[in-house]
Amino acid sequence: MLLLRRSFTTSVKTPWVFKVQDMPELHMSFDEPSREKMLKFTKTQFTKTFQTICEGFANNDKAALKTILEPTLHKTVCQNLDDLEAEGYKFQFLGIENLEINPLSFEMHIGVNIDRSTNFPSEHYVEISTLESLRAGMTAEDLNKEAEKDGVTFTQDVLQTKLDNIWLYISPRAPANLLIGLDVYFKLLNPLTLVKDGEDIIYKSRQEEVHGLKMENIASVVAKDQEQAIFNGSFQHLMLPLLKLEERTLSKPWTVADIDNIMNGNHHVKSAQKKLT
């Protein structure tokens, strides 16, 4: 979950946090080589996405925001923008300067879609009591057998680390897919400010801020649903694209699922407030 919290408040909610703070520390779930490789293939896209959000807020361009935001987040953002406008507030875009991007942590989700409205209610999923059954189907030996074809091998430690960051949503009718959730932080001079009656009400001068986006992508789909995946034994192939950090996986369009934690992480299944273990 994104670590940012609100600091500036108005009479209505804002879809943005105005706060001067340091970059969060690297999460232990994300090793440095993987972080660097992921950034290599995603930096340009993430920069463009961040700027689209800033310009979309300033121009109240809901159509542009719709192309990059998860639908429930988009609905919340649009409502926030309408409420701000009704109170006389307007975002002003100041530009992207001194930008530093850091993907700091990730999660993996099996059995849910990015669009929260398409996921089942929580009672349709079965929780797995331990991860042992998953490890049995995704052992290092199984993964390496496939990965070695591309000249890649994984140690048990690497596999263990990645499995410990998986959320499991098990249902025969749920999709047999692997969704990546990546927390990306942007450190820069404040790209936005809030204006009312022609006056900047945030800062007297530009300040260095940190903003967080929860980015999501579908890394792998091995069957139409989990029942089919179990029948044909394809579950063990779900994690291969992520473990190998393939360029074609990372370069696909990413969706923003949360901005500065305004959705409190935007859980895929709303009643699931904890990791399914």
C-alpha positions in Angstrom: 0.0 0.0 0.0 1.2 3.5 -0.7 2.7 5.2 2.3 1.5 8.8 1.7 -1.1 10.5 3.8 -2.9 13.8 3.5 -1.5 16.9 5.0 -3.3 19.8 3.3 -7.1 19.9 3.6 -9.9 21.9 2.1 -13.6 21.9 2.7 -13.8 19.2 0.1 -11.5 16.3 -0.7 -8.7 16.6 -3.1 -7.3 13.8 -5.3 -3.7 15.0 -4.6 -1.5 15.3 -1.5 0.4 18.6 -1.1 3.2 17.6 1.3 6.9 18.1 1.6 8.5 14.8 2.6 11.4 12.5 1.9 11.3 9.5 -0.5 10.2 6.3 1.3 12.8 3.6 1.9 13.1 0.7 -0.5 10.7 -2.1 0.6 12.4 -5.4 1.4 10.2 -7.2 -1.2 11.9 -5.4 -4.1 15.6 -6.2 -4.7 17.7 -3.6 -6.3 18.5 -5.4 -9.6 14.8 -6.0 -10.2 14.0 -2.4 -9.4 16.6 -1.1 -11.8 15.5 -3.5 -14.6 11.8 -2.6 -14.1 12.7 1.1 -14.2 14.6 0.7 -17.4 11.5 -0.4 -19.3 8.9 1.7 -17.5 10.4 5.1 -16.7 9.3 6.8 -19.9 5.7 5.4 -19.6 5.5 6.3 -15.9 6.8 9.8 -16.5 4.1 10.3 -19.2 1.4 8.9 -17.0 2.4 11.2 -14.1 2.3 14.2 -16.4 -1.1 13.2 -17.8 -2.5 13.1 -14.3 -1.1 16.6 -13.5 -2.4 18.1 -16.8 -5.7 16.3 -16.4 -6.2 17.8 -13.0 -5.3 21.3 -14.2 -7.5 21.1 -17.3 -10.3 19.1 -15.7 -9.7 16.7 -18.6 -11.7 13.7 -17.4 -11.5 11.9 -20.8 -7.7 11.9 -20.6 -7.7 10.7 -17.0 -10.1 7.9 -17.9 -7.5 6.4 -20.3 -5.0 5.8 -17.4 -7.0 5.5 -14.2 -8.7 2.4 -12.8 -12.5 3.0 -13.2 -13.4 3.3 -9.5 -10.4 5.7 -8.9 -11.5 7.7 -12.0 -15.0 8.1 -10.5 -13.6 9.3 -7.2 -11.2 11.7 -8.9 -13.9 13.2 -11.1 -16.1 13.7 -8.1 -13.3 15.4 -6.3 -12.6 17.7 -9.2 -16.3 18.6 -9.5 -16.5 19.4 -5.8 -13.3 21.5 -5.9 -14.6 23.5 -8.9 -17.9 24.1 -7.1 -16.0 25.6 -4.2 -14.0 27.8 -6.4 -10.7 25.8 -6.3 -8.7 25.1 -9.5 -5.5 23.1 -10.0 -2.7 24.9 -11.8 0.0 22.9 -13.6 3.5 24.3 -12.9 5.6 21.8 -14.9 7.7 18.7 -14.3 11.1 19.7 -12.9 13.9 17.8 -11.1 12.0 14.5 -11.4 13.3 11.3 -9.7 11.3 8.1 -10.1 11.6 5.1 -7.8 9.5 1.9 -8.0 9.9 0.8 -4.4 7.7 -2.2 -3.7 5.3 -4.6 -5.4 2.5 -7.1 -4.8 1.1 -9.9 -6.9 -2.5 -10.8 -7.2 -3.9 -14.0 -8.6 -7.6 -14.2 -9.6 -8.7 -10.6 -9.8 -8.9 -7.9 -12.5 -7.6 -4.4 -12.5 -11.2 -3.0 -12.8 -12.5 -3.5 -9.3 -16.1 -3.4 -10.5 -15.6 -6.7 -12.5 -14.3 -8.7 -9.4 -16.6 -11.0 -7.4 -17.8 -10.1 -3.9 -15.6 -11.5 -1.2 -17.9 -14.4 -0.4 -17.2 -15.9 -3.9 -13.5 -16.4 -3.1 -11.9 -19.2 -1.0 -9.0 -18.2 1.2 -6.0 -20.4 1.2 -4.8 -21.2 4.7 -1.1 -21.4 3.8 1.0 -20.8 0.7 2.3 -24.4 0.7 -0.2 -25.5 -1.9 0.8 -22.7 -4.2 4.5 -23.4 -3.7 3.8 -27.1 -4.6 2.4 -25.9 -7.9 5.1 -23.3 -8.5 8.3 -24.9 -7.2 11.7 -23.5 -8.1 12.3 -26.7 -10.1 9.2 -26.3 -12.2 9.9 -22.6 -12.9 13.5 -23.1 -13.7 12.7 -25.9 -16.1 10.7 -23.4 -18.2 12.9 -20.4 -17.5 16.1 -22.1 -18.5 14.9 -22.3 -22.1 15.5 -18.5 -22.0 18.8 -18.7 -20.1 17.2 -17.7 -16.8 17.4 -19.4 -13.4 15.9 -18.6 -10.0 17.1 -19.5 -6.6 14.7 -20.8 -3.9 15.3 -17.5 -2.0 14.1 -15.5 -4.9 11.1 -17.7 -5.4 10.3 -17.5 -1.7 10.5 -13.7 -1.7 8.1 -13.4 -4.6 5.6 -15.9 -3.3 5.5 -14.1 0.1 4.1 -11.0 -1.7 1.2 -12.8 -3.4 -2.5 -12.2 -2.6 -4.7 -15.2 -3.5 -8.3 -14.9 -4.7 -9.3 -18.5 -5.5 -12.6 -19.3 -7.2 -13.2 -21.6 -10.2 -14.8 -18.8 -12.2 -12.1 -16.2 -11.3 -9.5 -15.4 -14.0 -6.3 -17.4 -14.0 -4.1 -14.4 -14.3 -1.2 -12.7 -12.5 -1.7 -9.0 -11.7 1.3 -6.9 -10.7 0.8 -4.0 -8.2 3.8 -1.7 -8.2 4.2 1.3 -5.9 6.0 4.0 -7.7 7.2 7.3 -6.1 7.9 10.6 -7.9 10.2 13.1 -6.2 10.2 16.6 -7.8 9.3 20.3 -7.4 5.6 20.5 -6.7 4.1 20.1 -10.2 0.6 21.3 -9.1 -0.7 23.9 -6.9 -4.3 24.9 -5.9 -5.6 28.3 -6.8 -8.7 30.1 -5.4 -9.7 33.6 -6.4 -6.5 33.9 -8.4 -4.3 33.2 -5.3 -2.0 30.2 -4.7 -3.2 28.8 -1.4 -0.5 26.0 -1.1 3.0 27.4 -1.1 4.7 30.8 -1.3 7.3 29.2 -3.6 7.8 25.8 -5.2 8.8 23.0 -2.8 10.1 19.5 -3.3 7.4 16.9 -2.9 7.0 13.1 -3.2 3.9 11.6 -4.8 3.0 7.9 -5.0 1.1 6.0 -7.7 0.0 2.4 -7.4 0.5 1.1 -10.9 -1.0 -2.2 -12.1 -0.5 -4.5 -15.1 -1.6 -8.0 -16.1 1.7 -9.9 -16.3 0.3 -13.3 -17.3 -2.9 -15.1 -18.3 -2.7 -18.8 -18.6 -6.4 -19.8 -18.9 -9.9 -18.3 -19.2 -10.6 -19.2 -15.6 -9.0 -21.0 -12.6 -11.0 -24.1 -13.2 -9.5 -24.5 -16.6 -6.0 -23.7 -15.4 -6.2 -26.4 -12.7 -7.5 -28.9 -15.3 -4.7 -28.3 -17.8 -2.0 -27.8 -15.1 -1.0 -24.3 -16.3 -1.0 -22.5 -12.9 2.8 -23.1 -12.6 3.4 -20.8 -15.6 1.7 -17.7 -14.1 4.8 -16.2 -12.6 7.3 -16.7 -15.3 6.8 -13.4 -17.1 7.3 -11.5 -13.9 10.2 -13.5 -12.6 12.0 -13.0 -15.8 11.0 -9.3 -15.9 10.5 -9.5 -19.6 10.5 -6.3 -21.6 7.2 -7.2 -23.3 5.6 -7.6 -19.9 6.9 -4.4 -18.4 6.3 -2.3 -21.5 2.6 -3.0 -21.7 0.3 -0.1 -20.8 0.0 0.3 -17.0 -3.1 1.5 -15.1 -3.1 3.8 -12.1 -5.1 2.2 -9.2 -4.3 4.8 -6.5 -2.9 8.3 -6.3 -1.2 9.4 -3.0 -3.3 6.8 -1.2 -6.5 8.6 -1.6 -8.3 5.2 -2.1 -6.5 3.6 0.9 -4.8 1.2 -1.5 -8.0 0.5 -3.6 -8.4 -3.1 -2.6 -9.4 -5.4 -5.4 -12.0 -7.1 -3.2 -13.4 -4.4 -0.9 -13.9 -6.6 2.2 -10.4 -8.0 1.9 -8.5 -5.8 4.3 -5.7 -8.2 4.9 -3.5 -10.6 3.0 -5.1 -13.9 2.2 -2.7 -16.4 3.8 
